[in-house]
Amino acid sequence: MTWNDFKRLIAPIQRKIFLLLGRALLTAVNNSEGTQKIQITVLNNETITDVERMQEYGFETYPFTGAEVMTLFLNGNRDHGIAVCVHDRRYRPKDLVEGEVCVYTDEDKTDPYRMHLKRSRILFVVADKFDFDADTEATLVSPKIMLGDDVWANVRKLIDVRFQALFNGHVHSGVQAGGSNTGVPTELLTDAHMTDQTRAV
């Protein structure tokens, strides 16, 4: 057997090996089925559809078109592709340090919008709105909670006549010299602190 004969013999195997893995661009997403399927463009504008995109259990994303895809073709068969990774360099945050983890979207690109596990056991969450829904119970254990001025502005909206009467008339028992009570607060809640967003029941 000559060298040329050997090359002709292994050529089909060689082509399959070359086609096992490929880089591609994401061109469309079908998010309606049990497994997300995508359309990609590979090599010289070759379009491949219904590529299954495997994702880790418990984590789900819906990537933008134009993202980069690493695809595995079983047995080198272009009709049976599996996307093993989708990467989008346009939106990837670059400010993490070694060991940190960040959950982000494209909206983090202009203004911070992420859930960031920083070093020193710091959980950093930033968003325009935070919705928390617990059906039965919510427990918060923390030595200190820092609230900004905007949060206190919303707290003040909850002050109605019942809270005003309770606060303005309260005293602290037995803390004065000789065990007497304090007087009522020197700074009282006024109509400026009141709200019409609550009602008595």
N, C-alpha and C positions, 0 to 999 in steps of 0.2 A: 504494500500500500504506500503510495506516494504522500508527500505532505499536502498536496492539493486535494487528494482524495480524502484525507483526514479532515481537512478544513470543511469540505463539503458535507462530510458525515456529521460534524458537530455544529454546523451552521444553524439548524433549527433550535438546538438546545441553547446556543449562544444568544439567539434572538429572544428567546423566552426569558433568559437571565437578564438581558438588557431591559426588557419590558416589565420586570417584576415591580420596580419602584419608579415613581415619576413625580416630578413637580408640576403643578398646574395652577391655573387661576380659576377662582370660583365665579361662575356666571349666572347661576340661578339656584334657588333653594325650594324644595318641596317639604314643608314642615307639617303636613297633614296626616302622615302615616305613622305606624308604630316605630319605624326607624327613619330618621331624617334622611332624605335623598337629595343629592346635589347634582348639578350639571357643571362640568369643568371643561376648560380648554387646555390641551397639552400639545407638546411638540409644535409642529407647524400648523397652528390653528385647527387641530383635530378636536372636535367636540364629542364628549362622552357624557351620556345622560344616565340617570338612575344609579349613580354611585352612592352606595350606602355609607353613611357617616356614623361610625361608632363613637359613642361618648361614654364617659365614666358614669356609673350609676350615681344618682343624686346630683349630678351637674348637667345642666342643659344650657346651650347657647344657640343663638340664631345669628350667624355671621353675616356681614355685608358682602355683597358682590364685589369682586376685585381683591378679595383676600387670597392669600396663598395657601395651597393645599398640598400636603404630602400624601400620595395615593399608593396603595399596594394592589397589584393586579395578580390574583391567584393564578399560578401556573403560567404567568405571562399573558393571560387572556384579557384583552381590553374590554370584553363584555362583562367582566366580573371584577369591578373595582371596589375597593373599600378605602375610604378616607380615614387615615389614622391620625391626622393632625391638621388643624386649620389655624393659620397664623396671620395676623394683620399688623404689619409694621407701622401702619398709619396711626394707630391708636395705642400702641403698647407704651405704658408708662416707663420712664427711664430713671426715675428718682429713687428706686428701691435700693437697699443695701443688702449685702450677703445674708441669706437666711430669711428674708421677709417674704410675705405673701400678700397679694392684692387682688381683689375682685373689682373689675372696672368695666365700663362701656366706652363707646366713642365720646360720650358727653364729658368724660373726664379730661378730654384733650384741651378744652378751653378754660373750664372752671373745675375745681376739684369735685369729683363725684365718685366715691369709691368706698369700699370696705377694706381697710389696710391693717394687716397684722404686723406691727412694727416690733423692733427689738425692745427688750426690757418689759415684755408682756404688756405692751400698749396696743389697745384696739382703737383704731382711728376710723370713725365713720363720718362722712360728710355728704349732705344731700340738701336739696331745697325743701323737701318735705319728708317726714318720718311717720309712717303708719305702723302701729303695733296693734295686733288683734289677738287677744288671748280669750278663748271661749270660757275657761273655768277658773284659772288662777294665774297670777303673774307675781313672781318673787324677785325683788331687787335687793342684793346684799352689797352695800358699798359704804365705806367710811366717810365719803365726801362726795357730794354731787354739786358741780358748778353750773349755775344757770346764768345765761347771758341776759342783758337788758331786754332783748326782744321776747325772751321767755317770760320774764316777770311782767311784761306788758300784757301778755295773754292771761297770766294768773290774776292780774287785777280785774280783768273782765268778769271774773267769777264772784266778785264781792257784791252781795246783795244786802238787804236790810237786816236779815237774820245775823249774818256774819258781822255787820257793822255794830249791832247792839251788843253782841257777845264780846267783841274786841274792846269797844269803848268802855264797857263796864267792868272789865275783868281786873282782879287784883292778885297779887302773889301773897299767899298766906304765911305768916310767921317768919318772914325773912328780915324784918326790920329789927333794930335794937330793942331788946325786951320782948321779942316774939310777936310784935304787932304786924299787921298787914301793910302792904304798900298801898299807895293811892292808885287811882285809875291812870291809864297812860297819859303822858303829857302831850303826845301827838296823837290826835284822834283821826279816825277815818271819817272823811267828809263826803259830800255829794260828788266831789270830783273823782272819788275812788269807786263810785257806784257803777252798776251796769244794768242795762235793760235786757240782757241776753239770758237771764235766768228768771224763774218765777217760783213763788212759794207753792208747796204742795200740801 
